[in-house]
Amino acid sequence: MGKPIGNGHPLACVATTKEVADAFTANGVEYFNTFGGNPVSCAIGLAVLDVIEKEDLRANAMLVGNHFMKLMNGLKSKHPIIGDVRYVQSIKINSNCAL
């Protein structure tokens, strides 16, 4: 994940499982990055995390996502060209549907 996590500041992170992270250390790679984890970038990253927590942005994303899904499923019931609506930002279009 890249710049969006720094709200415009060049910042990146890695999200992985413990098993994948352990594979790096098993090969002698304990640390890698693009920007070096300098104090300014770290402070910005922590500030972004504070805003996410204080403004409960995860709950807001869930609320907006559920509303979007309700709207998309409403469209699906009206338009047979829409084959499926999934909660991973995708809509399946039926290619064999007569318009």
N, C-alpha and C positions, 0 to 999 in steps of 0.2 A: 504494500500500500504506500502511496506516495504523498505528494504535496497537499492534497485535501486534508490530511490529518494535521497539518500545521497551519490551517486557515490561511493559505497563501505563502507561508514561509516554507522553504525547502526542507522537508522533514519526511522521514520514512519509517516504517516499522515492518516487522515480520510476525505473522501469526501462524503458529504451527503446533504440532503435537510434541510432547516430551520425547517421543521416540525419534522424530525427525531431528529435533535439536540435539539429542544425544549422538546421532550419527555424525554431526559436525565435529563434536569434541572427540569422538572416537578416531577421526581422521586427522586430528591435530589442528582443526580450524575452530578456534574458540571465539573469534571476534571478527566481524566484517561489517562494513557500512559504506555509505557514500559521503556523508558529511562529518563524520568523526565525533558525534555526540558532544559538541561544544556547549558551554553553559547557556548561551543564548537560545540555541535550539532546544535544549532540555527545558528551559523555563517556558518557552512557547508551547511545547508539548504538554507540560503540566497545566498551563493555563487553559488550553483547549480541553483537556480532560476535566478540569474544574467546571467549565461552562457546560459540558455534556452532562455532568452529574447535577449541578445546581439547577439547570433549566429542564432537567428530566427529558432530555432529547430522545433517549431510547423509547420512552413511553409515547412521546409525540410521534416518532417514526412508526410505531405500532398502530397508533390511532389513525394516522394518515394512510398507512398501508391497508388497514382494514376497510377504510372508507373507499379507497381506490379499488380494492377487490370487489366490494359491493357494486360499485358503478360498472366495473368491467363485466361482472357476471350478469348485470342487467342488460348490458349491450349484447352479451353472448345469447341471451334468451330472445333477443329481437333480431339478431343477424346470424343466420346459419353459417356464414363464412368463417365465423369465429369458432374454432373447434375446441379450444381449451384455454382456460385462464389459470395460470399457476402463480404461486406466491414467490417466484424467483425472477420477477421482472420480465416475464415473457408471455406472449399470447400466440397460440398456435392458430394458423390460418389454414382452413380446409382448402387444399388445392383442387379437389374434385367437386367443389360446391358450385351449383349453378346460380349465377347472379340474377 
